[in-house]
Amino acid sequence: MDGVLVAARFALYADLAALAGLPLFWWSMGADGRRTMRASVLGTLAAGGLLLSGLWLLASAAGMAGTPLLSPDWSILDILLRDTPIGMVLAVRAAALLLILPLLFRRGRGWNALVALPAAVAAMTLAWSGHAAASEGLAGSAHRVADALHVLAAAGWFGALLALLRAVLAGRQIGQTAAMLERFSLFGTIFVGTLIVTGAFNAVMIVGPAHLPALLHSLYGWLLLAKLALFGGMLLLAVANRWQLTPKLDAATHGGDAAAALRHLRLSLLVETSLAILILGLVAALGTLDPLAA
């Protein structure tokens, strides 16, 4: 496993997931209108996506040629950009990221939705740089669509966690925080359902039904099991947030223990966000491995 390539993939995945997820969350909250803090954050993430895409390309070429990261084999880079889908993927991603930058200066209603669209496109291009990119024909197209939806759902959940965690750490009013959790519950359910369905489809497409038992004997399989365990932990925390912590926050607005309710929610969101980051790290590693290699 190439540590530099895994690190580049992780940083790129985290950046694009946050870039797509944050405006999607703000849009779901009905928070229209430009905000300076939001514009600066998204601008930084968009610029980071461009730089990290270049780093990922260099790391991929270095891994293939066995050369240092900063002394690439230019012929390998030329092959990757001209003779593989990578060139088109990077062009589409770069166009989407560059489109975000002028939108950050736009004012008026609908700002979050306008930014969310190219950000989602940039994130979904990740589906063309992993195992799904190797699938061919109609089944391959279905695999890439499923993987793109998987990426978008994961980004939506990740962005929501970042926004909610910032809200509780910044000491936002308890009633406002409870309303945010309540309003996001529908989107969260959609994201979880999408992740489960597309994740199962992707696993079958990558390995094949007949080879699923063989995953127990491969590093890929063990990392995939670890990812599923972390996902299960996130799901349990999300359920607790929805059905236990949110009612406690509502009660706190009517004279309950607001400090305790916020403390429990803060801890839950910290743990859930940490699990999400660990999952991104595992996904970055899984994309570099042969699923059936021992």
N, C-alpha and C positions, 0 to 999 in steps of 0.2 A: 504494500500500500504506500503510495507516494504522499508523504506528509504535507509537502508544499501544495500539491494539487488539492488535497482534501481541505486544507486551510483556506485556499482560494475559493473553492466551491462553497464552503461554509459561510465565509464572509459575503459572497455574492448572494447566496440564498437568503441570508438574514437581511441584507440590505433591500433586496427586491421585495421580500415578503412584507417588510415594514412599509416600504414605499407604496405598495398596492393596498395593504390592509388599513393603514391609518386614514386615508381619505374615504375609504369605503365605510369605515366605522363612523366617521364624522357625518357622512351623508345619511347613514342609517339613523343617526340621532336627530336628523333634521337641522343640523348646524350649518346652514348655508351662509355664504359670505366669506370673504377673504380674511385671514388672520395673520398678522405678521409672524408670530411664532410658528404657525403651521407652515407658512410659505418658506420660512428659512429652513425648517426641518426637512421638508420635502425637497427643497432645492439641494440641500446637502446630500440627501439620499439619492437623488437623480444623478448628481455629479459622481457620487461614490459608485453607483451602478455602472457608469461608463468606465471609470478607472478599474474597478474590480473585474469587469468583463475582459479588459485588456490583460489584467494579471492572470485570469483564468486561462486565456488563450496561450500566454507565454508558458504557464505551468503545464498545460496540456502538451504543447510542443516539446518542452523540456523532458517531460516524462516519456514521450514516444522516442525521442532521439538520444536520451541519456546525457543531455548537455546541461550546463548550469542555467539557472533561470534567466539571468541577465546576459547570457551569451548564447542566444538561441540559434538553432539551425534554420536559417531563413528559407531553405528549400522545404522543410517540413511545414513551416508557417504558410508558405505559398500553397502547398497541397491542401492543408486544412481549410484555407479560405476559398480556394478555387474549385476543389474537387470533392468537397464534402458539404453537407447542409450547414456547417458551422458559419460559413461566410454569410449566407442569407439570414441565418438566425441572428447573428451579431448586427447585421445591417438593420433588420426590423427592430431589434431591441434598442439600438442607438437612436433610430428615428423616433421611437416612442419616448425615450428618455429626454431627447432634445426638445420634443414637443411640449413636455411638461414645463420647461423653464420659462417660456414666455407666458404660459397660463398662470404662473405664480403671481404675475403682476396685474392680472385681471381682477376687476372688482365687480361686485353684484351677486345676485342669487345664482345658485347652481354651480358655484365655484368648485365645491368638493366633487360633484359628479363629473365635471369636465376633467379634473385632474385624475380622478379614479380610473377613467377609461384607458388613457395611454399607460398609466401605471400598471393596470391589470394586464395589458398587452405585453409590457416589458417582463412582468413576472411569468406569464404563461409561456414565453419563449424558452423557459427552462425545460419544458417538456421535450424540446427538440435537441437537448444536449445530454440526455441520460440514456437509460436502457430503451426507452420508448423510441428513440431515434433509430434504433437498429431494426425495428419491426417493419415489415414490407407489406405492400398491397392494401386491400381494404381493411384487413385486421390491424395493420400497422397504423392506418389513419385513425381508426377507432381507439387504438391504444394511446396515441398522442393526444387525442381530444380528451380522453378520460384522465390522462396525466395532467393536462392543462387545467382541467376542472379541479383536480386534486390539489394542484399548486395554488389555485385561486382560493379554494376553501381554506387551505392551511394559512394563506396570507391574511384572509379575513379574520380568522381566529387570532392569529398572532398580533395583528394590528389592534384588535379590540383589547387584548391583554395589555399591550403597551399603553394604550390610551386610558384604560380603567386604572391601571397601576399608577400612572402619573396623577390621575384625579385623586386617588386616596392618599398618595404620598404628599400631594400639594395641599391636603386638608380641605378639599372642596366640601361644600355643605352636604350634610348627610342625606337630606331629601333629594338633592340633585343627583348624588351618586346612586341612590336607590332607583331613581327614575331611569338613569342610564342602564343599569343592570336589567331592569324590567323591560325596557324597550328593545334591548339587544337580544332578549331571549329567543325571539322568533328566528332572527338571523343566525344565532348560535346553533339552533336546532337544525337549520338547513345546512350549515357548514359541517356539522358532525355527520349528518346523514350522507352528505356528498363524499366526505372523507372515507367513510366505511365502504360505500358502494364502489367508488373508484379505486380505493386501495385494494379491495378484493379482486377487482377486474385486472388491475395492473399486475398483481402477484401471479395470477393465472397466465397472463400474457407473457410475462418475463420468464417464468419457469416452465409453464405447461402443467396441466393437471396431473399427468403421470409422474412428474418429477418433484411434486410438492414434498413427499416424504424425504427426499434426498436433501432438503434444506437443513434437516437436523444434523447433517454431517458436514456442513460447510460454514465457513466464517460468515458468509453472507446471511445464511439462515439464522445464525445466533444473533447477529446484529439486528436482523429483522424482528426476531422475537423480543429483543431488548426495546426496539422502537415501539412494538405493539404494547409492551408492558408500560412504557412511559405514556403512551396514548391513553391506555386504560386509566392510569393515574390522573391524567388531565381531565378525562371524562368524569371521573368520580368527584373531582374538585369542582368542575363546572356544575354538576348536579347539586352539590352541596351549596354552591354559591346561589343557585337559582331557587332552591326549595327550603334552604335553612337560613343562609346569611341575608338574602334579600328581604324576607319577612322580618328578620330581626332589625334590619335598617329601617324598614317601614314603621315598626313598633317604636324604635328609638326617636322617630320624629314626633311621637305622641307621648313623650315622657319616659321612654326606656333608657337603657344604658348605652348612650351613643358612643362613648369612648371604647367600650368593650366590643360593640358591633363593628366599628371601624378597624379596631385592632385585629379582630378575627378575619375580616375581609382582606386587610392588608397582607397578612401572613398567607392566606389562601392564594391571593393573586401573585405574590412573590414566588411561591412554590410552583404554581401552575406555569408562570412565565419561565422559570428555570427549567422545568420539564420540556417546555416548547423549544428552548435553546438547545437542550441536549438532543432532542429529536432532530433538529436541523443539522447538528453535528453528525449524527448517525446517517442521515440521508446523504450528506456530503460524502461520507465514507462508502456507503452502499453503492453509489453511482460509479465508483472506481473498481468494483469487485466483479468477478465472474460468479454468478449465483450458484453454480454447481461445482466450483473448484473447492477441493478439500482444504 
